[in-house]
Structure formats: structure tokens, C-alpha cells
Amino acid sequence: MLLDRIKELNNLTYQEKAVVTYLLDHPRDLLSMSISDLALASFTSTSTIVRLCKKAGSGGFSAFQYTY
């Protein structure tokens, strides 16, 4: 599962960890959110989310959502 994969990543920045924490606390929200919505909710930027998606093995946010 994608959440298990991102929990195991060791090279995350503080901001990327904030996104992961938000996703773990609100697992159902991602499917109905845009990248901007997730950035606002996790107090990060869209660039941070794209970097996290790539570190998780997805090409970008849309692929991340689809895999999720």
C-alpha cells in the first residue's frame, strides 16, 4: 500500500513529513483533494507534495492519487 511505502521513506524533509502526517491522520481526504487543497491542509507547498510523490515512486500528484 502507498501509505506503508511513504511511512518507510527515510530521506523526507520536515515539510514532506508534514504531508505524510496529514495523510495518515486523514486517509480518506486525498481522493477528493487537489494538490493545492492538500498543500493548504498540510501547511506545505505544492512543490513539496510533488517531491514527496516522486520519492514515493509516482510520477506526480495525479499518479499518486490514482495509486492511493
C-alpha positions as CSV (number, residue, x, y, z in Angstrom):
1,M,0.0,0.0,0.0
2,L,1.2,3.5,-0.8
3,L,0.9,4.8,2.8
4,D,3.1,2.0,4.0
5,R,5.6,2.9,1.4
6,I,5.8,6.6,2.3
7,K,5.9,5.8,6.0
8,E,9.1,3.8,5.4
9,L,10.9,6.6,3.5
10,N,13.9,7.8,5.4
11,N,15.0,10.8,3.4
12,L,12.0,13.1,3.9
13,T,12.2,16.7,4.7
14,Y,10.3,18.3,7.6
15,Q,7.7,19.6,5.1
16,E,7.3,16.2,3.4
17,K,6.8,14.6,6.8
18,A,4.0,17.1,7.5
19,V,2.2,15.9,4.3
20,V,2.7,12.3,5.4
21,T,1.3,13.0,8.8
22,Y,-1.7,14.7,7.3
23,L,-2.4,11.8,5.0
24,L,-2.1,9.3,7.9
25,D,-4.4,11.4,10.0
26,H,-6.9,11.9,7.2
27,P,-6.6,8.9,4.9
28,R,-9.9,9.4,3.0
29,D,-9.4,13.1,2.2
30,L,-6.7,12.7,-0.6
31,L,-9.1,11.3,-3.2
32,S,-11.3,14.4,-3.1
33,M,-8.5,17.0,-2.8
34,S,-6.5,18.9,-5.4
35,I,-2.8,19.4,-4.9
36,S,-3.5,22.9,-3.8
37,D,-6.1,21.7,-1.2
38,L,-3.5,19.2,0.2
39,A,-0.9,21.9,0.4
40,L,-3.2,24.2,2.3
41,A,-4.4,21.5,4.6
42,S,-0.8,20.3,5.4
43,F,0.7,23.8,5.6
44,T,3.1,23.0,2.8
45,S,3.6,23.9,-0.8
46,T,2.6,22.1,-4.0
47,S,6.3,21.7,-4.8
48,T,6.7,19.7,-1.6
49,I,3.9,17.4,-2.5
50,V,5.3,16.8,-5.9
51,R,8.7,15.9,-4.4
52,L,7.0,13.5,-2.0
53,C,5.1,11.9,-4.8
54,K,8.3,11.3,-6.8
55,K,10.1,9.9,-3.7
56,A,7.2,7.5,-3.2
57,G,7.6,6.3,-6.8
58,S,4.8,8.1,-8.5
59,G,5.3,10.4,-11.5
60,G,3.3,13.2,-9.9
61,F,0.3,14.1,-7.8
62,S,-2.3,12.5,-10.2
63,A,-0.4,9.2,-10.3
64,F,0.0,9.4,-6.6
65,Q,-3.8,9.8,-6.1
66,Y,-4.5,7.0,-8.6
67,T,-2.1,4.6,-6.8
68,Y,-3.6,5.6,-3.5
